[in-house]
């Protein structure tokens, strides 16, 4: 495994920030979500769309009472800009079918630098 410097903490200063970088010919996005960092390839498995350029949102689920809706996973769901496939940024899994996923890379912060480990 290799560690790649991809950004400074200043580049990812606030929750919801993202940066897309090239690592050895593959675009990888790093997201800051709830003060944690997550990295995914900028590639949707459906039709090779630039997945990480899509909208970052949450999702609605039925609450415990079975009637009310709740908004959960705020800023944790990336929506593919081409066909609307949705993936959990914190895991890389498709929110409707857990067997569909993109790689989720480890991210490390050392000092002011952010690294992707691949």
C-alpha positions as CSV (number, residue, x, y, z in Angstrom):
1,X,0.0,0.0,0.0
2,X,1.2,3.5,-0.8
3,X,0.4,6.8,0.8
4,X,-0.4,9.7,-1.5
5,X,-0.5,13.4,-0.4
6,X,-3.7,14.7,-1.9
7,X,-4.6,17.9,0.0
8,X,-3.9,20.2,3.0
9,X,-6.4,20.5,5.8
10,X,-7.1,24.0,4.4
11,X,-8.4,22.4,1.2
12,X,-10.9,20.3,3.3
13,X,-11.6,22.8,6.1
14,X,-15.4,22.3,6.5
15,X,-17.8,19.4,6.6
16,X,-19.1,18.6,3.1
17,X,-15.9,19.8,1.4
18,X,-14.4,17.5,-1.2
19,X,-11.4,17.5,-3.5
20,X,-10.9,15.4,-6.6
21,X,-7.3,14.5,-7.4
22,X,-5.4,12.2,-9.8
23,X,-3.6,9.3,-8.3
24,X,-1.5,7.4,-10.8
25,X,-4.1,8.0,-13.6
26,X,-7.2,7.4,-11.5
27,X,-9.4,10.2,-10.2
28,X,-10.1,9.9,-6.5
29,X,-12.3,12.1,-4.3
30,X,-11.7,12.9,-0.7
31,X,-14.7,14.1,1.4
32,X,-14.8,15.6,4.8
33,X,-17.9,14.3,6.6
34,X,-18.5,14.9,10.3
35,X,-14.8,15.7,10.8
36,X,-13.7,12.4,9.3
37,X,-12.2,11.8,5.8
38,X,-13.3,9.3,3.2
39,X,-12.0,8.6,-0.3
40,X,-13.7,7.0,-3.2
41,X,-12.8,6.7,-6.9
42,X,-14.5,9.2,-9.1
43,X,-16.2,6.4,-11.1
44,X,-19.7,5.1,-11.0
45,X,-19.9,1.3,-11.7
46,X,-23.1,1.8,-13.7
47,X,-21.8,3.6,-16.8
48,X,-18.4,5.1,-15.7
49,X,-19.8,8.5,-14.8
50,X,-17.9,10.9,-12.6
51,X,-19.6,9.8,-9.5
52,X,-18.0,12.1,-7.0
53,X,-19.0,15.2,-9.0
54,X,-22.6,14.6,-8.0
55,X,-24.7,16.1,-5.2
56,X,-23.8,15.3,-1.6
57,X,-27.0,14.8,0.4
58,X,-28.6,12.5,3.0
59,X,-31.6,10.2,2.6
60,X,-35.1,9.8,3.9
61,X,-36.2,6.7,5.8
62,X,-39.3,5.7,7.6
63,X,-39.0,6.4,11.3
64,X,-39.5,4.0,14.2
65,X,-43.2,4.7,14.4
66,X,-43.6,3.4,10.8
67,X,-45.3,6.6,9.8
68,X,-43.1,9.6,10.0
69,X,-40.1,10.2,7.7
70,X,-36.6,11.0,9.0
71,X,-33.7,12.6,7.2
72,X,-30.6,10.5,8.0
73,X,-27.0,10.4,6.9
74,X,-26.8,14.1,6.1
75,X,-24.0,14.8,3.7
76,X,-23.0,11.1,3.5
77,X,-24.8,10.1,0.3
78,X,-23.3,11.0,-3.1
79,X,-25.6,10.9,-6.1
80,X,-24.2,10.0,-9.5
81,X,-24.8,13.0,-11.8
82,X,-25.7,10.9,-14.8
83,X,-28.3,8.4,-13.6
84,X,-28.9,9.1,-9.9
85,X,-27.3,6.0,-8.4
86,X,-26.6,6.7,-4.7
87,X,-23.6,5.6,-2.7
88,X,-22.7,5.9,1.0
89,X,-19.5,7.9,1.0
90,X,-18.5,6.5,4.4
91,X,-18.5,2.9,3.0
92,X,-18.6,3.0,-0.8
93,X,-21.8,0.9,-0.9
94,X,-24.9,1.6,-3.0
95,X,-27.8,2.5,-0.7
96,X,-30.3,0.3,-2.4
97,X,-28.1,-2.7,-3.1
98,X,-25.2,-3.4,-0.8
99,X,-23.7,-5.9,-3.3
100,X,-22.9,-2.9,-5.6
101,X,-20.0,-0.8,-4.3
102,X,-17.0,1.3,-5.2
103,X,-13.7,1.0,-3.3
104,X,-13.4,3.0,-0.1
105,X,-9.8,4.1,0.5
106,X,-8.3,4.8,3.9
107,X,-7.4,8.5,4.5
108,X,-4.8,9.6,7.0
109,X,-4.1,13.1,8.3
110,X,-0.6,14.0,9.5
111,X,-0.1,17.6,10.6
112,X,-1.7,19.8,7.9
113,X,-1.5,17.1,5.2
114,X,-4.2,14.7,4.0
115,X,-3.1,11.4,2.5
116,X,-5.0,8.6,0.6
117,X,-3.7,5.1,1.2
118,X,-4.1,2.8,-1.7
